[in-house]
Amino acid sequence: MTEVNITINKAEVYEEVSQTTSYTGAKMENDEKAYDRIFTTEEDRSQLERFWNESCVAVCETLKEFVLEEQNGEDGFTVRLGLSSAFETSLEPAMKKELFSFFVTNIVCKWYVFTNKKEAPDFGMSAAGMLEGVKKKAYYRRKPTRPSTRATQRQTAS
């Protein structure tokens, strides 16, 4: 079994959520109040915390067959996955980036249900696709390789 630990930093996710909502609010045409309505602030933190917790649950639900341990603390979310010994370890950085993006996109989606209903469904589909992408990477296996003839001959000669 191959163990993979993924930690998602909560402050970094909230910063990215803030940047995304700020950008969206600033770019809304024909709506002078869009920025104030859409941009997340410190006062919105308790609501965002609920969305953070829902995202943690979604990750555990989607990856439940692999989850060995999970922790949702003040600083972030850590999940320890038990994957196949044939897991392609070069996919681990991509899994981490995609899971981070899931958290950001999922939280923004849930926020937009209240503040920007028109864009919420697109963010929801994107978040679901990212989480599915993490799951596909967890299932991916290296192709088995045959030992080369020379290596086999050397092992036999030993």
C-alpha positions as CSV (number, residue, x, y, z in Angstrom):
1,M,0.0,0.0,0.0
2,T,1.1,3.5,-0.8
3,E,0.2,6.2,1.7
4,V,-0.4,9.8,0.5
5,N,-0.9,12.7,2.8
6,I,-2.7,15.8,1.5
7,T,-3.0,19.0,3.5
8,I,-5.1,21.9,2.4
9,N,-4.3,25.2,4.2
10,K,-7.5,26.9,5.2
11,A,-6.0,30.5,5.2
12,E,-4.7,29.9,1.6
13,V,-8.1,28.7,0.5
14,Y,-9.9,31.6,2.1
15,E,-7.4,34.0,0.4
16,E,-8.1,32.5,-3.0
17,V,-11.9,32.6,-2.3
18,S,-11.5,36.3,-1.5
19,Q,-9.6,37.0,-4.7
20,T,-12.1,35.1,-6.8
21,T,-15.1,36.8,-5.3
22,S,-13.4,40.2,-5.5
23,Y,-12.6,39.7,-9.1
24,T,-16.1,38.5,-10.0
25,G,-17.7,41.4,-8.2
26,A,-15.4,44.0,-9.8
27,K,-16.1,42.6,-13.3
28,M,-19.9,42.6,-13.0
29,E,-21.3,45.1,-15.5
30,N,-24.6,46.8,-15.1
31,D,-24.7,46.1,-11.3
32,E,-23.2,48.8,-9.1
33,K,-23.8,46.8,-5.9
34,A,-22.3,43.6,-7.2
35,Y,-18.8,44.1,-5.6
36,D,-20.2,44.7,-2.1
37,R,-22.6,41.8,-2.5
38,I,-20.2,39.2,-3.9
39,F,-16.8,39.9,-2.4
40,T,-16.3,37.9,0.8
41,T,-15.1,39.8,3.9
42,E,-14.0,38.8,7.4
43,E,-17.7,39.2,8.5
44,D,-18.6,36.4,6.2
45,R,-16.1,34.0,7.8
46,S,-18.6,32.0,9.9
47,Q,-20.6,31.2,6.7
48,L,-17.5,30.3,4.8
49,E,-16.5,28.0,7.7
50,R,-19.7,26.1,7.1
51,F,-18.8,25.7,3.5
52,W,-15.3,24.7,4.4
53,N,-16.7,21.9,6.6
54,E,-19.1,20.8,3.9
55,S,-16.2,20.6,1.5
56,C,-14.2,18.4,4.0
57,V,-17.2,16.0,4.2
58,A,-17.5,15.9,0.4
59,V,-13.8,14.9,0.1
60,C,-14.2,12.1,2.7
61,E,-17.4,10.9,1.1
62,T,-15.9,10.8,-2.4
63,L,-12.6,9.2,-1.3
64,K,-14.0,7.1,1.6
65,E,-12.6,3.8,0.3
66,F,-9.1,5.3,0.5
67,V,-9.3,7.4,3.7
68,L,-7.2,6.1,6.5
69,E,-7.4,9.2,8.6
70,E,-8.7,12.8,8.3
71,Q,-8.3,15.9,10.4
72,N,-10.2,19.1,10.1
73,G,-8.4,21.7,12.3
74,E,-8.0,25.4,12.7
75,D,-5.2,25.6,10.1
76,G,-6.6,23.2,7.5
77,F,-7.7,19.8,6.4
78,T,-5.4,16.8,6.2
79,V,-6.4,13.5,4.7
80,R,-4.2,10.3,4.7
81,L,-5.0,8.0,1.8
82,G,-4.1,4.4,1.5
83,L,-3.7,3.8,-2.2
84,S,-2.6,0.8,-4.3
85,S,1.1,-0.1,-4.2
86,A,0.9,0.4,-7.9
87,F,-0.3,4.0,-7.5
88,E,1.5,6.4,-9.8
89,T,3.3,8.6,-7.3
90,S,4.0,11.2,-9.9
91,L,0.3,12.1,-9.7
92,E,0.5,13.2,-6.0
93,P,1.3,16.8,-6.7
94,A,-1.5,17.1,-9.2
95,M,-3.9,15.5,-6.7
96,K,-2.9,18.1,-4.1
97,K,-3.4,21.0,-6.5
98,E,-6.7,19.7,-7.7
99,L,-8.0,19.2,-4.2
100,F,-7.0,22.7,-3.3
101,S,-8.8,24.0,-6.3
102,F,-11.8,21.9,-5.3
103,F,-12.0,23.6,-1.9
104,V,-11.8,27.1,-3.4
105,T,-14.3,26.4,-6.2
106,N,-16.7,24.5,-4.0
107,I,-16.8,27.3,-1.4
108,V,-17.2,30.0,-4.0
109,C,-20.1,27.9,-5.5
110,K,-21.8,27.7,-2.2
111,W,-21.2,31.5,-1.6
112,Y,-22.6,32.3,-5.0
113,V,-25.9,30.5,-4.3
114,F,-26.5,33.5,-2.0
115,T,-24.8,36.3,-3.8
116,N,-24.4,35.5,-7.5
117,K,-26.9,32.8,-8.5
118,K,-26.2,33.0,-12.2
119,E,-22.6,31.7,-11.8
120,A,-23.2,29.2,-9.0
121,P,-24.1,26.2,-11.2
122,D,-20.9,26.5,-13.3
123,F,-18.8,26.6,-10.2
124,G,-20.7,23.7,-8.8
125,M,-20.1,21.6,-11.9
126,S,-16.4,22.6,-11.9
127,A,-15.9,21.7,-8.3
128,A,-17.6,18.3,-8.8
129,G,-15.3,17.6,-11.8
130,M,-12.2,18.5,-9.7
131,L,-13.2,16.1,-6.9
132,E,-13.9,13.4,-9.5
133,G,-10.4,14.1,-11.0
134,V,-8.8,13.5,-7.6
135,K,-10.7,10.2,-7.3
136,K,-9.6,9.1,-10.8
137,K,-6.0,9.9,-9.9
138,A,-6.3,7.8,-6.7
139,Y,-7.5,4.8,-8.8
140,Y,-4.8,5.2,-11.4
141,R,-2.2,2.5,-11.4
142,R,1.2,2.2,-13.0
143,K,1.4,-0.3,-15.8
144,P,3.2,-3.4,-14.7
145,T,6.6,-3.8,-16.3
146,R,8.5,-7.0,-16.9
147,P,12.0,-7.2,-15.7
148,S,14.5,-6.9,-18.4
149,T,16.2,-10.1,-19.6
150,R,19.6,-8.9,-18.4
151,A,18.3,-8.1,-14.9
152,T,16.6,-11.5,-14.8
153,Q,19.9,-13.2,-15.9
154,R,21.9,-11.3,-13.2
155,Q,19.4,-12.3,-10.5
156,T,19.5,-15.9,-11.6
157,A,23.4,-15.9,-11.7
158,S,23.6,-14.6,-8.1
